Amino acid sequence: MTIDRPTHWDQRYAKVGYRNVSWFSPEPRVSLALLDRTGVGLDGSVVDVGAGASLLVDRLVERGHTDLTLVDVSQVALDTAAGRLPPGAAATVVVDVLEWEPARQWDVWHERAMFHFVNTDADIELYRQLVARAVVPGGHAVIGTFSEEGPLTCSGLPVARYSLEGLAAVFEDDFDLVWSEPETHITPAGAAQEFSWVVLRRHGA
Ligand SMILES: C[S@@+](CC[C@H](N)C(=O)[O-])C[C@H]1O[C@@H](n2cnc3c(N)ncnc32)[C@H](O)[C@@H]1O
């Protein structure tokens, strides 16, 4: 299925509102706990890919992180997030990650509920290579997707679903598995959605 991704996601955020979308989490508890597992310091660099308008960046700014980057295909979502933050608290990049050539690397790549939309073998391979290029040797990736018990679609789009082991296996050429755990996300409408989370450490260093 071919979609106009910027329009699809911009309309989603504009029509539904970021606090009402199914993936909204009032407290990004698992993301914060897994970022703690990476040991990233307040001056370490963190990129949140497919960040949307998540409150994760708010919590990281409150903690005192100074090198934060948000990446998303939706200008509406990133404007919403940036509008809540002090000026300059996080860099924003509006881009389709499958067309993105980042000009730098980060200590930690965080991604929640975006990678499962990457669902062809060619695009998964492209994404795998992108994560490996964008994370410093010895750095970490924290990735959360729908699990094998998760929904088959989200926001009207088909998704790939991963076991904990299957998710780590996608990245095993460049990353070792450090930690994995399941999560049950409760949507604003009260539905349960099952997630798989992994913390991966980049080879080298
Ligand atoms: C389900 S939402 C999750 C948002 C955020 N991570 C969170 O946890 O609230 C998926 C996000 O990925 C973004 N997205 C989807 N496909 C993308 C792509 N190819 N490139 C960049 N962003 C993408 C969407 O705009 C949306 O903000």
The ligand as an ORCA input file, in Angstrom:
! r2SCAN-3c Opt
* xyz 0 1
  C       2.136      5.391     16.568
  S       2.948      6.914     16.455
  C       4.083      6.883     17.819
  C       4.557      8.269     18.196
  C       5.502      8.335     19.404
  N       6.680      7.534     19.230
  C       4.793      7.945     20.657
  O       5.181      6.961     21.276
  O       3.846      8.663     21.036
  C       4.006      6.683     15.037
  C       4.764      7.935     14.682
  O       5.685      7.608     13.650
  C       5.634      8.608     12.663
  N       6.036      7.946     11.424
  C       5.414      6.936     10.786
  N       6.105      6.552      9.706
  C       7.195      7.348      9.652
  C       8.300      7.453      8.767
  N       8.420      6.635      7.709
  N       9.232      8.388      9.022
  C       9.131      9.215     10.094
  N       8.112      9.154     10.977
  C       7.163      8.230     10.754
  C       4.212      9.138     12.684
  O       4.092     10.442     12.188
  C       3.877      9.047     14.157
  O       4.190     10.236     14.833
*
